[in-house]
Amino acid sequence: METRVAIIGIIVESRDCVEQLNKILHEYGSIIIGRMGIPYRAKDINIISIAVDAPQDVISSLSGKIGNLPGVSVKTAFSNIITNE
């Protein structure tokens, strides 16, 4: 199975979806390498970055589910290195 490392950048503008976001992240917990969250109180938003290692379609699925949450913006950057596991 070919896997890639990626960074998923998330901006949460509405706190109403935080529980749903955490459920999604828990569901994909096995592919998450690390997570960093920064509350930006001056703008009343939260910035989250997640490092993942998984097949590209799994990463895209995670990113898509997050992006479908109301009040959430998401972007994904993929590494060019592909490994077989």
Backbone as a ProteinNet text record, in pm:
[ID]
protein_1_A
[PRIMARY]
METRVAIIGIIVESRDCVEQLNKILHEYGSIIIGRMGIPYRAKDINIISIAVDAPQDVISSLSGKIGNLPGVSVKTAFSNIITNE
[TERTIARY]
84.6	0	89.4	63.9	142.1	85.8	174.5	132	210.7	153.3	217.3	201.7	294.3	283.3	218.1	129	60.5	36.8	15.6	-24.1	-164.6	-253.5	-388.9	-401.8	-429.1	-449.3	-597.7	-641.3	-783.4	-802.7	-900.9	-941.2	-1085.9	-1108.8	-1242.3	-1296	-1400.1	-1460.3	-1586.6	-1639.2	-1762	-1738.8	-1764.2	-1743	-1852.3	-1957.1	-2068.6	-2027.8	-1921.1	-1883	-1763.6	-1716.2	-1595	-1614	-1728.7	-1753	-1749.4	-1812.1	-1809.8	-1667.4	-1591.9	-1453	-1371.5	-1384.7	-1309.8	-1349	-1475.3	-1519.5	-1452.8	-1447	-1382.8	-1234.4	-1167.9	-1025	-1001	-1088.6	-1076.8	-1091.9	-1185.6	-1209.8	-1084.4	-1007.1	-886.6	-758.7	-772.8	-660.3	-540.4	-562	-451.3	-355.3	-397.7	-308.7	-246.6	-288.1	-239.9	-103.7	-5.3	128.7	133.2	74.4	73	-29	-62	-165.1	-126.8	-148.3	-121.7	-240.4	-291.5	-402.7	-363.5	-402.5	-371	-499.6	-542.9	-657.6	-611.2	-677	-643.7	-757.9	-746.4	-855.8	-889.2	-791	-815.6	-914.1	-915.3	-1005.7	-1118.5	-1119.4	-1218.4	-1224.7	-1106.5	-1096.7	-994.7	-994.1	-894	-823.6	-692.2	-610.4	-553	-574.8	-528.9	-446.9	-331.7	-255	-238.1	-255.6	-248.5	-152.6	-54.7	36.6	-16.3	-26.1	-79	11.3	0.4	72	-25.4	-68.9	-171.5	-178.8	-255.2	-280.2	-350.1	-322.5	-375	-526.8	-595.6	-741.9	-796.8	-727.3	-770.1	-752.3	-639.1	-614.2	-717.7	-747.4	-847.1	-985.5	-1017.9	-1146	-1155.8	-1049.6	-1046.7	-1063.5	-987.2	-993.8	-1132.7	-1194	-1328.1	-1432.7	-1425.1	-1520.7	-1507.4	-1383.8	-1361.4	-1413.6	-1386	-1429.1	-1579.4	-1652.5	-1798.5	-1863.4	-1784.1	-1839.4	-1865.8	-1979.8	-2007.9	-1914.6	-1863.1	-1774.9	-1631.8	-1594.7	-1459.1	-1400	-1274.5	-1199.1	-1083	-1050.2	-942.7	-862.7	-731.7	-642.6	-543.2	-504.2	-410.9	-291	-171.6	-47.3	18.5	45.8	104.1	254.1	325.9	466.6	479.1	588.3	611.4	669.2	704	761.8	650.1	654.6	557.1	630.8	578.5	642.3	544.8	599.5	517.8	522.6	405.8	398.9	310.1
-117.1	0	123.7	215.6	338.7	443.3	502.1	605.7	733.3	843.8	974.8	1047.3	1135.8	1223.1	1351.9	1405.1	1529.1	1611.1	1739.6	1831.2	1881	1871.6	1923.2	2046.9	2160.3	2285.5	2312.9	2339.6	2358.1	2490.7	2568.8	2689.6	2671.5	2678.5	2660.6	2797.8	2840.4	2971.4	2962.6	2842	2821.8	2710	2738.3	2637.3	2531.4	2552.6	2458	2321.9	2317.5	2193.5	2123.4	2174.2	2118.6	1971.8	1937.5	1798.3	1706.4	1748.7	1669.7	1656.9	1765.9	1763.4	1663.9	1666.6	1574	1429	1403.2	1266.8	1218.3	1306	1270	1241.5	1328.5	1309	1180.1	1148.3	1023.2	902.8	913.2	805.1	776.4	879.7	865.4	869.3	845.7	856	769.7	656.2	564.8	620.4	720.9	776.7	909.6	960.8	1091.1	1075.5	1149	1149.7	1246.9	1363.3	1465.3	1572.8	1647.8	1751.2	1870.4	1990.5	2112.3	2206.2	2255.4	2349.5	2481.1	2588.9	2722.6	2805	2843.6	2933.9	3076.9	3142	3281	3366.2	3403.3	3471.4	3607.8	3677.3	3809.7	3802.6	3692	3674.4	3575.6	3517.9	3419.9	3299.9	3248.7	3129.1	3034.2	2912.1	2813.5	2762.5	2748.8	2700.9	2565.9	2465.3	2329.5	2279.4	2220.2	2152.9	2006.9	1920.1	1776.6	1714.7	1640.8	1565.7	1422.1	1370.4	1235.3	1156	1023.7	932.7	821.6	821.7	726.3	727.9	636.4	644.3	776.2	826.5	956.8	962.8	855.5	858.7	866.1	807.9	815.4	957.5	1018.8	1157	1249.9	1229.4	1312.3	1293.9	1171.7	1144.6	1219.6	1214.6	1287.3	1436.5	1489.6	1632	1672.1	1588.4	1616.3	1617.5	1521	1517.6	1641.7	1683.4	1803.4	1926.4	1934.2	2048.5	2062.7	1954.7	1959.6	2012.6	2030.2	2084.7	2234	2282.6	2425.9	2507.7	2617.2	2704.3	2656.2	2561	2505.8	2518	2565	2569.5	2472.5	2403.6	2303.8	2306.1	2286.9	2271.8	2162.3	2086.4	1976.1	1993.7	1973	1976.7	1839.6	1778	1644.3	1649.2	1557.9	1536.3	1468	1489.4	1422.4	1283.3	1246.6	1115.6	1014	908.6	799.4	675.4	612.2	491.6	375.8	256.2	134.2	70.2	45.8	-18.6	-137.9
0	0	0	-90.1	-98.7	-2.4	76	169.2	143.9	188.3	178.4	310.9	335.4	451.6	404.1	486.7	451.5	576.7	554.6	660.4	626	721.5	703.9	792	730	802.6	816.4	938.5	966.8	1040.5	995.9	1068.1	1109.8	1241	1296.7	1334.5	1264.7	1288.6	1372.7	1390.4	1467.8	1567.9	1692.6	1796.7	1796.7	1721.1	1716.6	1660.4	1581.6	1514.4	1579.9	1690.9	1752.7	1791.7	1844.7	1883	1761.3	1651.5	1528.7	1475.2	1479.1	1432.1	1513.5	1644.6	1729.1	1704.1	1674.3	1641.3	1512.7	1413.1	1285.9	1308.6	1383.4	1409.5	1488.6	1580.9	1656.1	1563.6	1470	1373.8	1290.3	1259.1	1177.9	1263.5	1392.6	1485.3	1449.8	1385.3	1354.2	1249	1172.1	1069.1	1111.8	1227	1271.8	1339.4	1287.5	1345.4	1462.9	1443.8	1548.2	1517.7	1622.4	1610.2	1695.5	1641.4	1716.8	1699.8	1809.9	1805.6	1869.2	1804.8	1854.7	1859.2	1978.3	1985.4	1955.8	1862.2	1828	1881.1	2005.3	2075.6	2015.8	1962.4	1905.1	1787.5	1716.7	1601.8	1631.8	1753.4	1795.5	1700.4	1663	1579.9	1642.4	1593.7	1633.4	1508.5	1518.7	1408	1448.8	1366.1	1396.6	1278.4	1307.4	1203.5	1243.7	1146.4	1171	1070	1119.3	1032.8	1024.2	901.6	880	786.8	795.1	705.6	668.3	541.1	497.5	345.1	286.4	142.5	108.7	-11.1	-50.5	-44.7	-81.7	-79.2	63.5	159.1	299.1	351.4	317.3	358.7	296.7	170.2	102.1	163.3	203.6	268.4	400.7	479.6	606.9	583.2	491.2	460.1	411.7	329.9	278.9	388.8	481.1	591.7	679.4	704	784.4	711	581.8	502.6	490.3	510.3	503	630.2	735	858.4	842	890.7	879	967.8	914.4	991.3	998.1	910.8	910.4	770.7	763.8	637.9	650.3	541.4	546.1	416.3	428.4	313.5	345.7	244.5	263.1	171.8	226.8	149.3	159.9	44.7	40.1	15.9	78.8	49.8	-87	-155.5	-282.8	-264.8	-143	-115.6	-93	-170.9	-159.8	-110.1	-5.8	46.9	38.6	31.4	29.3	166.5	222.8	354.4	348.9
[MASK]
+++++++++++++++++++++++++++++++++++++++++++++++++++++++++++++++++++++++++++++++++++++

